[in-house]
Amino acid sequence: MSDTQEHIIMLPFLALGHMIPFLALANKIQERTNYKITIVSTPLNIKYLSSNRQNPNNISLVSLPYNSFDHGLPPNTENTEALPLKDMVTIFNSTLSLKDPLKKLILEIIKKDGIKAIKNLTKLPVWCIGPLLPQCMIKKGEKDQILESRIAKDHGLSPEKCIEWLNKHPKNSVLYISFGSQNTISTSQMMALALGLEDSEKPFIWVVRPPIGFDLQGEFKSEWLPQGFQERVEKGNKGLIVKSWAPQLQILCHGSTGAFLTHCGWNSVLESLSEGVPIISWPLAGEQAFNSKMLMEEMGVCIELTKGVESVIEKDDVKKVIDVVLSTSGKGKEMKEKANEIGISIREAVKEEGKFKGSSVKAMDDFISTLLCTRNLSS
């Protein structure tokens, strides 16, 4: 017999003629299986279903946020009961507002069930610890003290010069570009990226590494960029070209940084989201394409510019994506808000203040306790 339990999620339309049969169907399934069932709807509908639920065992009722006033419906209107015909299309369209809350609920369930699946597969305990970021990134009050001493590398741009340059730009206005220490793009892609950056007229910090076909540790060559590009952008204080390695933590923690164009390596993703910085992705290798897909489709904090080193991009593609992500309205605003929410969740997970312990801290405590217990039993 399998150790995992199947889980069914039901979302009936906002009508009693749908919800009551769904509840009956859930009861019928329960009579024949041990499946876990969750019925989701709006708060008032869940309250109604609660009063009509005969067998609560293993059937959960979960409410999703919904405000009829936001959709132009009469107060406390959450189903079609006694609703005028003229408002039927309105309530139908209003159900689109349940999409993101439902997706979040499903992801939470998958996360819990996924951990259980790993435990069942390996027959070993699993602890979810992380993200493992420097405390200076987690504690908002310590941003000015950030020192990247984790890795012994020479800065192509000193932290002091970086902060000085960023201080000259408005909040959330700067695009930071880096493809990590082991990835790069082609010469033609680099040229298109440079032209698109210049056309966007948005300030940027770009860590430029030798393109495909050149030694990654080699010297910078001006021929990789449009003629006069570096001089133009630096003269107008629109861009900083870094020819080695940039102080990434300082850049992402600075209030002027508004977006991160990255290869979507997981460390870079965590560092960006911990600061509420939305992402423009350009996956190049390994699991990066999967990271990009998750950030776009499940988290809503990313737009993918392109993939790999063989794709063809135009400067207009670059400008268009930059304009969207750095916008203070529309899609850009939504991405920023979601990134900020994730940043709060990350900080909460690793937070330890007084009696409060975040989920990562608790997992670490349990992990260490288990290790000590195992050692004591074997001694």
N, C-alpha and C positions, 0 to 999 in steps of 0.2 A: 504494500500500500504506500502511496506517495506521502511524503511528509509535508508537502505544500498543500495549501488550501486554495481552491479556486475562488475568485472574487468577481462578482458581477456588479457593475454600476449601471443604474437605470436613471434616465432623465426624461420623464414624461412631459408632454406639452402642458402649458399652463391652462389646463381645463380639467374640471372634476371628472368629466367623461373619459379622460385619459388617465388621470392619477389613480382613481379607484381601481380600474382594471390592472394597472401596473402593480398596485399593492397586492391584488388578488393573485397575479402571476407570480410575484415574489413568494407568496405563501405556498403556492403549488410547487414551485421549485424547491422550497424548503422541505416539503413533505417527502420529496424523493431523493434529496441530496443533502450533503452537509456544506454546501457552498455558502460563502459569506456574501451577503447582498447589501448594497448601499443604494438607497433611493435619494436623489438630490432634487431640490426644488428651491423655491423662494421661501423666506421665513414664515409668512402666513400660511402658505400651502403645507409646509412641514408641520406646522402647528395643527392644521386640520387632519393631516394624515396620522399624526400621533394619537389623536383622539379616536381614530378608526382602526388602529392597528390591533389585531387580536392576538397575534403571536410575535412578540418582540424578539424572540431568540434568534440571534445571528442576522437580524435585519436592522440595519442602521438607517436612520433618517438624518440627512445633513442639509442644512440650509446654505444657500449661496446669497451673497449680497445683492439686493435689488430694491430700488426706490421708484415707485410708479410715477412720482412727480417728475423725475429726471426724463421720463419718456412722454410727458404730456398726457398722462392718464389720470383719472380721478384718484384722490387719496385712498391708500390702502387697497388699491386694485391690483391683485396679483394673479388673477385667473379670469376666465371668460364669463364666469357666473354673473348674470344680470348686466353684462357689458353691452352698451349700444353697438349696433352693427357698424357704425362709422368708426369705432375704435378697434375693430377686430384686426385690421392690418397693423395698427400701431402696436398692439400687444404682441403680435406675431414678430414684428421687427425688433421689439424690445428684448426678445430672447437672445439676440446676438450679444447682449451685454453679459450673458452668463458664460460665454465661451472661455474667457481667460480664467475666471475663478474655477470653472470645471477642470480646465487643463491643469491648474495648480493643484487641485485636489487629487487628480489622477496621478500626477507626478509624485505627490507625497505618499500615496498608496504604493506606487511602484517602488519608491525608494525603500519603504519599510519591507515590502515583500521581497525586493531584490536582496536586501541584507539577509533575510531569512533563507532565501534560496542558496546564497553562498554558504551559510552555516550548514544547511542540509546537505549540500554537495560535498563540502570538505569535512563535515563532522567536527569542525573546529570553531571556537568562538571568534567573532568578528568585532573589532572596535573601529568606529569611524572617528579618526583623529585628524584635526586640521581645520582650516589651512595653516600650514606652518610658516607664518610670515613674521618678520621682525616686529617686535612690540611697538616700535616707533610708528609703524604703519597702522597698527590697530588702534592706538590711543591718539585721538584727534588732537589733543593738546600738545603733542610732542613733535609736530611736523617740522618745526624749525631745527630740531636736533638730529634729523635723520642723517646717519653716516653709513655709507655702503661699505662696510668693512668685511662683509661676508665672503667676498671673492677678491683675491689678490690680483687685480688688474689695473693697468694704467688707464686713467681717464683721458679720452680724446677731448673731452670737455670737462673742465673742473666743476665740482659742485657749486663753488662760489659764483663762477661765471654763469652757470646754468640758472641759478636762482636770480641773479642780477638781471639776466635777459628776460626771464619769465615775469619778473615783477613789473616790466614795462608794458605788459599786455593785459587786456581785460579778462575778467573771469570766464572760464570755459571757452576760450577763444582759440587756443593753440592745439594743433594736431602733432602728436608725437609719433614718429615712424621708426620702427626697428623690427628686423626679422630674426633676432636672436643671434647667438654666437656661432651657430653651425649651419645657418641657412642664408641663401642669397637668391637674387633673381637674375634674369638675363639682361644683356646690354640694352636691347630694344625696349624691354619692360621698364628698365631704369630711366631711359630717356622719356618714355611716355608719362611715367610717374612724375618726373621733374616738370614737364610741360603742364601737366594737369594741376600740380601744386601752384605753379606760377599763375595760371589762369584763374584759380580759385581765389587768389589774393588773401588767403587765410594764413596767419602766421604758423610756422612749423619748426620742429626740431627733427632732423633726419639723420639717423645713424647709417652712413653709407659704407657698405662693404664691397670689396671687389666682386663684380658679377660672375656668373657662370663662365668657366673656362680660364679664370685667373686664380692665382694663389690667394686664398682667403686672408692670409696674413701679409699679403704684399702691400706695396705702397699705393696710395691713392693716385689715380690718373684723371686729369681734368676732362679727357676725351670721353669719359663715361657719361658725362652730363652735357646738356646743351651749352653751346659756346656763350661764355659770359654769365651763365646762370648763377653761380655762387656769388659773384661780385654784385649782381643786381639784387638778389634777395637779401644779402647781408647789408648792403648799402641802405636799403629801404627798411631795415629792421624787420623784414618779413620772414626771414628764415635763418636757421643755424645749421650748417653742415658739419656733422661730427664724423671724423675720419678714423675712428678707432672704436671706442666704447664709451657710452654715455652713462651718467649716474641715473639709471632708470627709476629707482625708488623716489629720488628727489623730484624728478619730472612728474611722475604720476601722482605724487602727493601734493603737488602745487595747485593752488586754486585756479590758475590760468589754463591748466591743461583740460581740454574739453573732449578729446577723443584719442584713441590709440590705434594706429594702423599696424597690425601685428600678424605674424605667421600662425598665431594661436597655439603656441606651446603652452602647456598647462600652467607653468610658473608665471608666465607673462599674463595669462588670463586672470589668475588669482590676484596678482598684484594690481591689475587694472580694476577689476570689479570690487576689490576691497576698498578702493577709493571712489567708487561710484563713477568710474570713467567708462563710457560706452566704447564699443569696439568696431573697427573696420577690419574685416579678416581677409587674409591672403594666405590660406593654408598651402604649405610647400612639401611636407613630408610626414611620414608616420601617421599618428592618430589625429593630426591637426585638422583634417577635413571633417572628422566626426565631431571634434570640439566646436568647429565653426557651425556645423549643422545644429548642434544642440543650443548654442548661444543664439542662433537666429530663430529656430522653430519652437524651442521650449522655453527660452528665457526672454526673448525679445529685446536683447541688448546689443545686437550685432547686425551689420549689413556686410555681405561678402562682396568684395571688389572683383576678385578672380581667383583661380586656383593654379598652382604649379608654376613651372618655369617655361612651359611651352605655349601657354595661352597668349593670345593677342589682345592687348588693351590699347585704347586710344585715350588721349588726354581728356577728351570730353567725358569718358567714363569715370575717370579719376575725379574731375571737378564735380560731376553730378553727385557722386557718393559723399564727397567731403561736404558739399553744401547741405545735403540732407542731414547728416549726422551732427554737424555743428550748428544746425538751426535751433533757435529757441522756441520753435513752434512745431506742430505736426509730429511727424515720425521722430525727428531728433529730440523733441521734448519728451515724448513717450519713452524713448530709449534711455534718456538721462534719468528719468524718474524710476524706471525699473532697475537700472544699474545702482542707483542710490539705495533702493530697497534691498538689493542683494548685498551691498556693502554693509548695511546695518545688520543683516543676518550673519554675515561673516564675522563681524566684530562681536556680536552676541555669542556666537559659538565658542569663541576663544576668550571670552571675558571672565575675569575672576576678581570680584570685588566684594569684600565682606563675606557674607554667607552665600552670595550668588555665585554659581558656577555654570558656565555655558556647557553645551552638549559635548564639545571637544574636550573640555577640561574634565568633565565627568568620565568620559570614555578613557582618557589618559589615566585618571585615578584608578579606574576599574582594571585597566590593563596592568598597571604597576602592582596593584594588590594581588592580581592573579599570578603574576610572576613571582612575587614574594611568597605567596602561599605554596606555589609549586616547588620553589626552592626549599621551603621549610619541610614539606612533605617528603622530599627526596633525601634530606639530610638526616 
